[in-house]
Amino acid sequence: MYYSWDIVELINQGNHCVQATLTCGLTPRVLGQYQSEWLPKLRAVGAEDAHWDWQLYWNNYRNDSSQLFFALECESKLQGMQWLSASGYASRLTHSPKIVYIQRLCAAPWNRGKSSQRLFRPVGMVLLRNAVLKSIEVGFNGRIGLHSLAGAAHWYRDTLRLTGFGPDPEHEGLEYFEFTEEQARRLLRLNE
């Protein structure tokens, strides 16, 4: 498997920018950290994504070039993970034919909750920006879509002001959101 990476910035608890690595592909070390360090904490608090099986997703889709997996690491620890489908899912917005679909996006347990309690931030925003950039790269002009877990829906709806389509009965009633091209450009400007 080919691994590539980009250097990105996160903010630590001391409010200082620190370098982090966003790697395309999931290494055995990353998957091991997820199993041993994340899962016990996620299960202990009943996190909505505690049932996600990243090892299974990676095993099943790593050879499909339209399925992209990313690991965000800082200080030698896994801080966030993402799985994108770049095969051109149909948009629900009539004027936008194709999107990159975010299958999964999650932050480490210690990077969740109130901003002041997080070890590193903004993990979710870095991963979301990565999805927009991949959408641009494959020719979809930044358009992305996702089904949000209930606990994160307010962030997509109220903070980022994504276009919402309400609960989707075909996806466990999870709320569906899309970024328009303009929303994608706005997100990239926020991160400049």
C-alpha positions as CSV (number, residue, x, y, z in Angstrom):
1,M,0.0,0.0,0.0
2,Y,1.3,3.5,-0.9
3,Y,1.3,6.0,1.9
4,S,1.5,9.8,1.3
5,W,1.3,12.6,3.8
6,D,0.9,16.3,4.3
7,I,2.0,18.5,7.1
8,V,-0.9,20.4,8.7
9,E,-1.2,22.5,11.9
10,L,-3.2,21.8,15.1
11,I,-3.4,24.0,18.2
12,N,-2.4,22.4,21.5
13,Q,-3.8,23.1,25.0
14,G,-1.3,25.9,25.4
15,N,-2.8,27.6,22.4
16,H,0.3,27.1,20.3
17,C,0.4,25.8,16.7
18,V,2.1,22.4,16.4
19,Q,2.8,20.4,13.3
20,A,0.8,17.3,12.6
21,T,0.9,14.8,9.8
22,L,-2.1,13.8,7.7
23,T,-1.3,10.5,6.1
24,C,-3.2,8.9,3.3
25,G,-3.5,5.2,4.3
26,L,-3.8,3.5,7.6
27,T,-0.7,1.8,9.0
28,P,-0.7,-1.1,11.3
29,R,0.6,1.2,14.1
30,V,-2.3,3.7,13.5
31,L,-4.8,0.8,13.6
32,G,-3.2,-0.6,16.7
33,Q,-3.4,2.8,18.5
34,Y,-7.1,3.0,17.5
35,Q,-7.8,-0.4,19.0
36,S,-5.7,-0.1,22.2
37,E,-6.0,3.7,23.0
38,W,-9.3,4.9,21.4
39,L,-11.7,2.1,21.6
40,P,-11.7,1.5,25.4
41,K,-12.3,5.2,26.0
42,L,-15.0,5.4,23.3
43,R,-16.8,2.4,24.7
44,A,-16.5,3.6,28.3
45,V,-18.4,6.8,27.5
46,G,-20.9,5.2,25.1
47,A,-19.6,7.2,22.1
48,E,-21.8,7.0,19.0
49,D,-18.9,5.9,16.9
50,A,-17.6,3.2,19.3
51,H,-18.9,0.5,17.0
52,W,-17.0,1.6,13.9
53,D,-14.5,-1.1,12.8
54,W,-11.7,0.8,11.1
55,Q,-9.6,-2.4,10.7
56,L,-12.6,-4.0,8.8
57,Y,-13.1,-0.9,6.6
58,W,-9.4,-0.7,5.8
59,N,-9.2,-4.4,5.0
60,N,-12.3,-4.3,2.8
61,Y,-11.6,-1.1,0.8
62,R,-7.8,-0.3,0.9
63,N,-7.3,-1.7,-2.7
64,D,-10.2,0.4,-4.1
65,S,-8.6,3.6,-5.5
66,S,-11.9,5.5,-5.0
67,Q,-11.8,4.9,-1.2
68,L,-9.4,7.1,0.6
69,F,-8.4,6.7,4.3
70,F,-6.5,9.3,6.3
71,A,-4.9,9.3,9.7
72,L,-4.1,12.6,11.5
73,E,-1.1,12.3,13.9
74,C,0.5,14.7,16.2
75,E,3.3,14.0,18.8
76,S,3.4,10.3,17.6
77,K,-0.2,9.7,18.5
78,L,-3.3,9.3,16.4
79,Q,-5.6,12.4,16.7
80,G,-8.2,11.8,14.0
81,M,-9.3,9.4,11.2
82,Q,-11.3,9.8,8.0
83,W,-12.7,7.6,5.2
84,L,-13.7,9.2,2.0
85,S,-15.5,7.9,-1.1
86,A,-14.2,9.8,-4.1
87,S,-16.1,7.8,-6.7
88,G,-18.6,10.6,-7.4
89,Y,-21.7,10.1,-5.3
90,A,-24.8,11.9,-6.6
91,S,-25.5,15.2,-5.0
92,R,-28.9,15.9,-3.5
93,L,-28.6,19.5,-4.8
94,T,-29.9,19.6,-8.3
95,H,-27.3,21.9,-9.6
96,S,-24.3,19.9,-8.2
97,P,-24.0,16.5,-9.9
98,K,-21.1,14.8,-8.0
99,I,-19.7,14.9,-4.5
100,V,-17.0,13.3,-2.4
101,Y,-18.8,11.4,0.3
102,I,-17.4,11.3,3.9
103,Q,-18.0,7.7,5.0
104,R,-16.5,8.3,8.5
105,L,-14.8,11.1,10.3
106,C,-13.7,11.0,13.9
107,A,-11.5,12.7,16.4
108,A,-9.6,10.9,19.2
109,P,-11.5,10.8,22.5
110,W,-9.2,13.4,24.1
111,N,-10.0,15.8,21.2
112,R,-13.7,15.9,21.8
113,G,-16.0,18.0,24.0
114,K,-15.4,21.6,25.0
115,S,-12.6,23.3,23.1
116,S,-10.7,24.1,26.3
117,Q,-10.6,20.4,27.3
118,R,-9.2,19.1,24.0
119,L,-5.6,18.1,23.7
120,F,-5.5,19.3,20.1
121,R,-8.0,21.2,18.0
122,P,-9.4,21.7,15.4
123,V,-9.2,18.0,14.4
124,G,-12.6,17.8,12.8
125,M,-12.1,21.0,10.8
126,V,-8.7,19.8,9.5
127,L,-10.3,16.5,8.3
128,L,-13.3,18.3,6.8
129,R,-10.9,20.7,4.9
130,N,-9.1,17.6,3.6
131,A,-12.4,16.2,2.2
132,V,-13.0,19.5,0.4
133,L,-9.5,19.5,-1.0
134,K,-9.9,15.9,-2.2
135,S,-13.2,16.9,-3.9
136,I,-11.4,19.7,-5.7
137,E,-8.6,17.4,-6.7
138,V,-11.0,14.9,-8.3
139,G,-12.9,17.6,-10.1
140,F,-16.0,18.0,-7.9
141,N,-15.2,21.7,-7.0
142,G,-15.2,21.1,-3.2
143,R,-18.6,19.5,-3.0
144,I,-18.9,17.0,-0.2
145,G,-21.7,15.1,1.6
146,L,-22.1,13.2,4.8
147,H,-24.5,11.6,7.2
148,S,-23.9,13.0,10.7
149,L,-24.0,11.2,14.0
150,A,-26.6,12.9,16.2
151,G,-24.1,14.4,18.5
152,A,-22.3,16.2,15.7
153,A,-25.3,17.4,13.6
154,H,-25.5,20.8,15.4
155,W,-21.8,21.5,14.4
156,Y,-22.6,20.8,10.7
157,R,-25.9,22.6,10.8
158,D,-25.3,25.6,13.2
159,T,-21.6,26.2,13.2
160,L,-20.6,25.4,9.6
161,R,-24.1,26.1,8.2
162,L,-24.1,23.2,5.8
163,T,-27.1,22.5,3.6
164,G,-29.1,20.0,5.6
165,F,-31.6,17.5,4.2
166,G,-33.0,16.2,7.5
167,P,-33.0,12.7,8.8
168,D,-32.4,10.0,6.2
169,P,-34.4,6.8,6.9
170,E,-32.1,4.8,4.6
171,H,-29.1,5.7,6.9
172,E,-30.4,4.9,10.4
173,G,-32.2,8.3,10.5
174,L,-28.9,10.2,10.5
175,E,-29.2,13.7,9.3
176,Y,-27.7,14.3,5.8
177,F,-25.6,17.4,4.9
178,E,-23.8,18.7,1.8
179,F,-21.3,21.5,1.1
180,T,-22.1,23.6,-1.9
181,E,-19.1,25.0,-3.9
182,E,-19.6,28.3,-2.1
183,Q,-19.6,26.7,1.3
184,A,-16.4,24.8,0.4
185,R,-14.7,28.0,-0.6
186,R,-15.8,29.6,2.7
187,L,-14.4,26.7,4.7
188,L,-11.0,27.0,2.9
189,R,-10.9,30.7,3.6
190,L,-11.5,30.0,7.3
191,N,-8.4,27.9,7.3
192,E,-6.1,30.3,5.6
